[in-house]
Amino acid sequence: MAEILNGNQREEALATLSGWDATDTSLSKTFVFKNFVEAFGFMTQAAIVAEKMNHHPEWSNVYKTVNVTLTTHDAGGITELDINLAKHMDELAS
């Protein structure tokens, strides 16, 4: 099982991300694309990455906007899995 990042670890990891908001237990970000097809394409690519990681986001899509929340439920907070998936999502969105 993945281990929760402590406060310092979480702050260091968050410094490597752009535009993600954090609570004690989750990361969140809103991605806005040009249109629905781009948003859906992003979700499709992110789903493939998430499946390979066996770490799945909580997300929703309305037209060109994708809202994402990442947390490691079985650990009860933010882990390295969340940071890694966030980085992959940022790369896919760029």
C-alpha positions in Angstrom: 0.0 0.0 0.0 1.2 3.5 -0.8 2.1 5.7 2.1 0.7 9.2 2.8 3.1 12.0 2.2 3.8 14.0 5.4 3.5 17.8 5.4 7.1 18.5 4.2 7.0 15.8 1.5 3.6 17.0 0.3 4.8 20.6 0.0 8.0 19.5 -1.8 5.9 17.4 -4.2 3.4 20.2 -4.8 6.2 22.5 -5.7 6.8 20.3 -8.8 3.2 20.7 -10.0 1.5 23.6 -11.7 -2.0 24.8 -10.9 -3.0 22.0 -8.6 -4.8 22.9 -5.3 -4.3 20.7 -2.3 -6.0 19.8 0.9 -4.7 17.5 3.5 -6.2 14.6 1.7 -6.5 15.4 -2.0 -5.2 17.3 -5.1 -7.6 19.0 -7.5 -7.3 20.9 -10.8 -9.6 22.1 -13.5 -8.4 21.6 -17.1 -10.0 23.7 -19.8 -9.6 22.7 -23.5 -10.6 24.2 -26.8 -13.6 21.9 -27.2 -15.3 18.7 -26.1 -13.2 16.5 -28.4 -10.0 17.8 -26.9 -11.3 17.3 -23.4 -12.5 13.8 -24.1 -9.2 13.0 -25.8 -7.4 14.1 -22.7 -9.6 11.9 -20.5 -9.0 8.9 -22.8 -5.3 9.3 -22.6 -5.3 9.9 -18.9 -7.5 6.9 -18.4 -4.9 4.7 -20.1 -2.2 6.1 -17.9 -4.3 5.7 -14.8 -5.2 2.1 -15.6 -1.5 1.2 -16.1 -0.8 2.8 -12.7 -3.9 1.1 -11.2 -4.7 4.5 -9.7 -7.9 6.1 -10.9 -9.0 9.8 -10.6 -12.2 11.2 -9.5 -13.3 13.4 -12.4 -16.1 15.0 -14.3 -16.4 16.5 -17.7 -18.8 19.2 -19.0 -18.2 20.3 -22.6 -14.5 21.5 -22.7 -13.9 21.4 -18.9 -12.5 18.5 -16.9 -12.4 18.7 -13.1 -10.0 16.2 -11.5 -9.5 15.2 -7.9 -6.7 12.8 -6.9 -6.4 11.0 -3.6 -5.3 7.5 -2.6 -8.4 6.2 -0.9 -6.8 3.1 0.7 -4.0 5.3 2.3 -6.4 8.0 3.3 -4.6 10.9 1.6 -2.1 12.1 -0.9 0.6 9.7 -1.9 3.3 9.6 -4.5 0.8 7.9 -6.8 -1.3 11.1 -6.8 1.8 13.2 -7.6 2.8 11.0 -10.4 -0.6 10.9 -12.0 -0.9 14.7 -11.7 2.4 15.1 -13.5 1.2 12.7 -16.3 -2.1 14.7 -16.6 -0.2 18.0 -16.9 2.0 16.5 -19.6 -1.0 15.2 -21.5 -2.8 18.6 -21.3 0.2 20.6 -22.6 
